[in-house]
Structure formats: structure tokens, C-alpha cells
Amino acid sequence: MSEPVTVVAAGETYLYTEGVRWALAEAPGIKLLALAHDGPDALKAAVKLGPDILLIDLTLLHEVDYIARRCPDVKIIVVSQHADELSLMAAMRAGARGYVMTSAHPAELAAAIRAVGVGHLVFAREVAAGLREKLTTRSTRTAFPELTTREHEVLEHLADGRSNAEIAKVMCLAPKTVRNHVSNVLTKLEAESRFDAAIRARDAGLGTRVLLRA
């Protein structure tokens, strides 16, 4: 039996945190470790408990970047009532791996948590549909001309949310070679992180593996 995906939920209101508790109470394969009610509590819980997922309300978005840097192994999902692209992009640039709506069904929330837990990027369908339409109208032929063909391929995998190990397997490359390519991509794009590079790549129309469940 596989280990459950562990979660810490953080939000400024009890309505939010208790709502998450209720939504995940019967979710198979998911274990809620703690509830936090502000940024410092969220960071403290993330450091102490080391959850797989930090489920954080959009009102605490200003804390996401710091928590993501302090706890790089914790994957962050932002929960929001705003279905606009600007909020989504702000969350992803801050380091979030997922963006789900407060109106999501408990089963959809659980599916998003499991997906992010195994390395996927998850966008709420309310914003993903518009974003995908926007991205598919853009040409990718001239995107990132500073990259080599191999680096461009690596960037596409980053846009799909793949880990270095997954990229190595798909491209039949040694892990060290993949790390070098990723490093070169980040340097050439002057990206702050692999997630920043992924967002830029998606903005240019790269990447196809987008989950629309949440």
C-alpha cells in the first residue's frame, strides 16, 4: 500500500481551514497533518512536518515565495476564488505548482493534490481553458532562439512539469546531463527557477501536459 500524500492547509479564516478539513476528511490516500492560520504558522508547519503539499489560500500569496524557497521539497497549491489569468500567473511565479478554485468539488481538490504530489502542474479548469486558448494561438517556432535544439526539448519537458528524473527517462539521457541542460536553460533565459522557466515556456505556447481537473 502506497504512502498517503500529506497536506498542511493554510488560510486566514476558519471557514477556509475547516472547509478544507471537511473536504479532505474522506479523501483516500490523503492525510491532513495540520491547519495554519497565517504565513508564519504555515512556514512553521511546513518546516516541522515536511508535508508533501501545502494547500494555501490566495490571501496568503505574499508568503508563497518565501515558503517555497525555505521548503523547496514542499509542493504548493494555491486555492482561490479568482478565476483570472493574472492571479494564476502570480501564484505560479511565486512557486506554486497548482491553482484550484474554492468552488472545487472535494473530489476535484483531492485529485489536484494527488496530481501535484506526483509532479504535475495543475490549473483550475476555469482559468486553464482560457490560458490554453491563448497559448495555442502563439507560434513557438521562434521562441527562445538562444537555446540549442536539445535545450529547447528540455524546456518543453519543464513546461510539462516533469522532474529531472522523468526528463532523463523520456530523453534517454544521464541524470547529470539533464541537470546540465536544465542549468543552461535557466542561465540563458535568466530564469529564477525551473518553475519560472516553465511559466515562460507555457506563455510561449510550449508544453501540452496540463491537468484541468481542479
Secondary structure, 3 states (H helix, E strand, C coil): CCCCEEEEEECCCHHHHHHHHHHHCCCCCEEEEEEECCHHHHHHHHHHHCCCEEEEEHHHHHHHHHHHHHCCCCEEEEEECCCCHHHHHHHHHHCCCEEEECCCCHHHHHHHHHHHHCCCCEECHHHHHHHHHHHHCCCCCCCCCCCCHHHHHHHHHHHCCCCHHHHHHHHCCCHHHHHHHHHHHHHHHCCCCHHHHHHHHHHCCCCCCCECCC
